[in-house]
Amino acid sequence: MNQTEAADSVGLSERNARDFLRSKAIKSLLGQGYTPAKKDLIEVDSATQTRGQTRISPLSLSEVSAFWLWQAYRGNRQALSLCMGLIVESLERRFDNAFGVSRSEAEYNDRLAQRIQQLEIDLEQLGENYSEPDLLREHINRLEDQVKQLGGQPWQLPSSDEK
């Protein structure tokens, strides 16, 4: 997969993928022995082009997986939906194979697209449900700061002298 497609799949620019390849995060996910291979641009033959050929900067499947997982870990909802959808599809394929269930590629693709779409909706609703407690926590932190600025100690009972 090329860097642009890997980044675009999770709503980011190609630069994010390039930066990730130079980061410590990729080594933590793929192991300390990981060293990015010097990759030559790959020419893609396109019958629709009239001049030249398209060149892509390739990533291995392990690099793409690590990039998407890292983005999900960092809170990228699109990456989280994609990773979750692909994990479920991978398990579904294995279980289908183990139990003799036969599905076409189109069925798997449709199920994955529906799953990702539903996950994105669920994550959006989840984010909205948790935003109120975050706002309340921020409000409490500001009030604690104000109490400290006035010389008090938040969450400490007043001494008997101050009653």
C-alpha positions, 0 to 999 in steps of 0.5 A: 500500500502506498503512504498516501493511501495509508494516511488517507484511509484514516483522514490524514496526510501523507506527511503523517505516514512519513513522520510515523516511519521515522518515529520511535512509535513504529519501533515500539510496535514492530520491535526494536530490531525494526529498521525501515527498508530503503524503498524505491518508488514503484511504478504503477502501470495505468492504462488511463494515463497518457503521460508517464506512469504513476509512482508510489512510495510503498509501505509493508502491511506491517507498517500500514497496520502499525500506523493505523493502530498507532493512530487509533491509540492516539484517538483517531476515530477513523483509525479506530473504526478501521482497525476494529472493522478489520479485526472483526473481519479477520476473526470472522473469516477464520471462524467462517473457515473453521465452521465451513461458512462460505461467503463471497468477497463482495459479502465480506466487503459489504459487511466490513463497510457496514461495520466500519460505518456503524462503528463511526456512528457509535464512536461519535455518539460515545464522544458526545456522551463523554464530552459532558463529564470532560467539561465538568472535570475541566470546570472543577479543575478551574474552581480548584485553581481559584480556591488555591489562588485565594489561599485555600486548599481544595477538598480540605475541611476548614479547621475549627478556627475558621468555622 
